Amino acid sequence: MSTSTDIKPSISLKLLVDTKGKRVLFAEVGKDFVDFLLSLMSLPIGTVIRLLSCEDMVGSLGKLYESFDKLSNAYIRPDVSRDTVLKPKGPIFDSTATLFSLPSNNAILGNQVYICGYCKRYATYNPKDSCSRCGHTMSTSIPVVKSEASSQKGSTSNGKGYVKEVVTYMVMDDLELKPMSTICGIALLNKFKIEDIGVLEEKDVSMGMAEGLKLLKASLESKTVLTNVFLRKESDIVTGPTFES
């Protein structure tokens, strides 16, 4: 997957911020952000580690990943590709391309896929990916034919993503998801014990590659994900306990 900075922020969120408590109460979001969150659950562990880097991983999986990456080929079966562990792919496409090629790039159901022209065993939406079997660049394009049946399976008119486009959603600081409603909003103010609405402030933010990676990392470490990503400085974020060997 290409992680270059040419992917511009393209997902907009409206945050409701408690300025006194310095926290995000919830975010008002559309289908694109919800689809992004749901895509996080489809990522293989190896891909998560590769995206976040070994140093950023909580626990021991980062060390396991790094040690296998450095393990001599003499200890690995000749018929096994190291990338099946280090760069795992979904059954049809590279899930990282789907996750971080934001919605405007038509990544979930694009008009074409790319295969390895050498062994023709795998497909991807990113023509810069390397084949996990032979290592050649997967740059041979193949058009995708959308059947009438497949076009009717999608939850929206264009069949992309997971949720319907006509609905506005609320995402809590801990990523709990629910449809947006006035009643829910009032109930949340009571839940958070907000007595003075003057402390509330709307904040419009955009999420691109950098924020997406921060959100992925925060979702593995914290229950104040939106606050950590969009309000706090990196030095102020408190994560789980660490242990020295």
N, C-alpha and C positions, 0 to 999 in steps of 0.2 A: 504494500500500500504506500502510496506517496503521501508524505506528511508535510509537504511544502506549504509555505505561507500564502500561496496564491489562492487558497480557498477562503473567500471573504465571509465575514459574519452574515448569516442570512436567516437566522431564526430569532424572532423578536419575542420578548417576554415583558409583561407588566407586573412588577413586584409591588406588593403592599408591605411597607416596612414600618415596624415599630421603632421610631427614632429614639425613644427613651430606653427601650430594652436592647437596641442595636441588633435587631433580628428581622428576618423575613418571616412574615406570618404565612403568606402563600403567594403563588404566582398565578396570574391569569394568562393562559397559554392557548395556542391553537393546536391543530392536529399535528403539525410538523414537530413540535417539541415533544408531544406525547409519543409519537412514533420513534423519536430518537431515544427516549427513556426506555421504551419497550425493546428496542434493538440492543440495549446494553445486556439484556438477559440472554441474548443469543451468542454472545462472544465466548469462544473457548478460552480457558484459563491461560494457555500459552500466548494467545493474542493479547489478552489484558496485560500480561507482564511485559510483552514486547512494546506495547503502546506507552506504558507508564514508566518503563525502564526499571531495572532491577533495584536501583537505589531507592526508588519511590514506593516499592512494595512493602506492605506491612506483613510481618511474619517471615517464614522461611522459604516460600516459593521462589522468591527472587534469587536466592542463593542456589537453589536447585536448578533453576533455568540457566544461570550463569555458569555453573559447573558443568552442565551437560553441553553447553555451547563450547566450552574449552576442552571437553573430553576428546582425546585422540581418536582418530578414525580406526585405529587398531583395535579398539574395544567395541566398535559398533558394527553390527552385521552389515555385510556389503549390499544386501538387498533392501536396506532400510535407509530412507532419506532423513537426515537430521532435521530438515524443515517440517516434517510431519509433527514434530514436537514443538520446535521453535517458532514456526510460522503456520499453525494449523488453519485450514480453510473449511468453509461450510461445504455441504454436499454439492452445491451448484456454483456458488460464487464466493469470493473472499468477503467474509462478513465485515471486515474492517473497512472495505471500500463502501459497502452499503451504509455502515454506521456514520462515517465521517465525510462521505460525499453528500453534502447537505441537500435537502429536497429539490432545489432548483436544478440539480444535476441529474435528476431522473435515475437515481442509483438503484432504487428498490426493484423497479421493473423497467429497465432501459430498453432502447431500441436495438441494441446489439451487445454481444458478449465477445470476449477474446479467448482464444485457446492457444495452446502450445503447438506451433507448426511442426514440431519434431516428433513428439509422441502422441499428441492429440488425446490426452487423458483427462485434462482438467480444464475448467472454464473460469473466467473472472470478468468483472466489469472494469478492471484497471489494466490497460495495456502495458503498464510498466512492471507488473508483477512477474516474478520468476516461477517457472513450473516446479512444483515440489517433488516431481519425479526425476526430471533430467536437468533442471536448472536453466533451461533456455527461456528467453523472454516470451511471455504469452501475448504476442502482438498480432496474431492472425485473427481478423475480425470475422464474426458470423452474425448475420441479422437474426433477430428474434421475431418469429411469427406469432402474433397473438390470436389465439382462436376465440371464437365467440363464447365458448364455455369458460375460458380463463378470464375473459373480460367481465363476465357476470359474477365471478367469485369475489372480486374486490369489494371492500366495504364502502368505497366511494365510486364516483362515476369513472375515474381513471384507474381504479383498481390498485392503488398504491398504498402501502403502509398497513396499519393495524386498526385504526379507529376512524370514525366518520368525520368529514371535514366541516359539516355544518354546525358542529357543537363547539362551544367554548368550555375549556376545562380549568379546574383548579388543581394545582400541584402544591402540596404542603412542603414545609421545609425538610421533612423526612421522606419526601417523594411519594407520599400517599396521594392517590389520584381519585378525583371525583368530578362529575359534571358541575359546571358553574351555575350557582343559583343565589338569589338574594337571601333566601332563608338560611342557606349554608354559611353565607358570609356573616350574617348577624349572629348565628350560633357560634361561629369561630371567635368573634369578638368577645362573646361571653366566656368561652372556653379559655381564652388567653387573658381574661380579666382586664380588658381594655375599657377603662372608665372615661377617659378623655380622648375623644377621637382626634383632638388636635395633635396628638403625638404620632398619628398615622400619616404616612407620606407615600405617594405613588412614585415608582421609579421605573423608567423604561430602559431596558438593557438589551443587548444583542449577544447571541452566542455563536461563536465560530469554532475553529479547530482548537485553539488554546483553551477556551472555556469548556469545550466538550471533554477534553482530557482531564481538566481539573474536576469536572463534575463526576467523571468516571472514578477518579481516585477518591474523591470525597464520599461517594456512595459506598465505598468499601470500608471507610474509616469512621464515618460520623452519621449522626441523625439530624444534623443541622446543615444539610448539603447546600441548599440555596444561599444560606447566610455565609457559609465558608467560601463559596465560589464568587459571589457577587458583592459582598460587603466587607469581609475581613481581609486583612493583609495576611500573606503566607505565614509570617512570624507569629501571628496571633492565634492561629488555628491549633486547637488542642485535639489530638487523636488518642487512640488507645494506648495502653501501657507498653513500654518497651523493656526488654530484659537484656542485660549484658551477660556474655558468656564468661 
